[in-house]
Amino acid sequence: AQKVTQAQTEISVVEKEDVTLDCVYETRDTTYYLFWYKQPPSGELVFLIRRNSFDEQNEISGRYSWNFQKSTSSFNFTITASQVVDSAVYFCALSEVSNDYKLSFGAGTTVTVRA
Amino acid sequence: DAGITQSPRHKVTETGTPVTLRCHQTENHRYMYWYRQDPGHGLRLIHYSYGVKDTDKGEVSDGYSVSRSKTEDFLLTLESATSSQTSVYFCAISENQGGRAGELFFGEGSRLTVL
């Protein structure tokens, strides 16, 4: 069973629009970690954020923000005022104690920002 | 940037031939992972290693074997390549167990095409 669901396969926006990427996870563990990675067209995987299950505070880093809600098992990612350089595939991932902390990735969401 | 080198970066081979991908790290990290990336599936774990000569299977290990004789090298072998193994392969490392440690550092990927 898929542990991380990224229901949006592709999102296309015009520059300066905000875009929100959804991530829904499934776990029975009380201790777990959630991640977001970015994969630009060049192909490398870039770490964006890690959040543990005991910290539900939202986080903001520049134009990026993350909304963690345990009640809905979601860890959504918002890019504010998108730019062409934000065009990439974004992956959400889950790391569980019961899985020896190995990362399980969602299928990814491709974001295209048009000038 | 984490010192991770994958080789070869690109390879085209024929069905039934053996293939070995190499991951070399200069970070002296204990944990090493091999993932494959396919459209619609995100990244899926093939095998991982938690020390020299200590390896274990991931979720898509059939048809693959691994070896780790030195801390810095983690080899992924396809004994008899099949077209279903056409994919982009990523190596990753972490100092401690995956998600608990923090981020995984990824290599640049190896694109394998099996004809």
Boltz contact constraints between the chains, C-beta under 6 A:
constraints:
  - contact:
      token1: [A, 33]
      token2: [B, 99]
      max_distance: 6.0
  - contact:
      token1: [A, 43]
      token2: [B, 109]
      max_distance: 6.0
  - contact:
      token1: [A, 44]
      token2: [B, 108]
      max_distance: 6.0
  - contact:
      token1: [A, 45]
      token2: [B, 106]
      max_distance: 6.0
  - contact:
      token1: [A, 47]
      token2: [B, 103]
      max_distance: 6.0
  - contact:
      token1: [A, 91]
      token2: [B, 42]
      max_distance: 6.0
  - contact:
      token1: [A, 95]
      token2: [B, 98]
      max_distance: 6.0
  - contact:
      token1: [A, 95]
      token2: [B, 99]
      max_distance: 6.0
  - contact:
      token1: [A, 101]
      token2: [B, 97]
      max_distance: 6.0
  - contact:
      token1: [A, 101]
      token2: [B, 98]
      max_distance: 6.0
  - contact:
      token1: [A, 101]
      token2: [B, 99]
      max_distance: 6.0
  - contact:
      token1: [A, 101]
      token2: [B, 100]
      max_distance: 6.0
  - contact:
      token1: [A, 102]
      token2: [B, 45]
      max_distance: 6.0
  - contact:
      token1: [A, 102]
      token2: [B, 98]
      max_distance: 6.0
  - contact:
      token1: [A, 103]
      token2: [B, 98]
      max_distance: 6.0
  - contact:
      token1: [A, 103]
      token2: [B, 99]
      max_distance: 6.0
  - contact:
      token1: [A, 105]
      token2: [B, 42]
      max_distance: 6.0
  - contact:
      token1: [A, 105]
      token2: [B, 43]
      max_distance: 6.0
  - contact:
      token1: [A, 106]
      token2: [B, 42]
      max_distance: 6.0
  - contact:
      token1: [A, 107]
      token2: [B, 40]
      max_distance: 6.0
  - contact:
      token1: [A, 107]
      token2: [B, 41]
      max_distance: 6.0
  - contact:
      token1: [A, 107]
      token2: [B, 42]
      max_distance: 6.0
  - contact:
      token1: [A, 108]
      token2: [B, 42]
      max_distance: 6.0
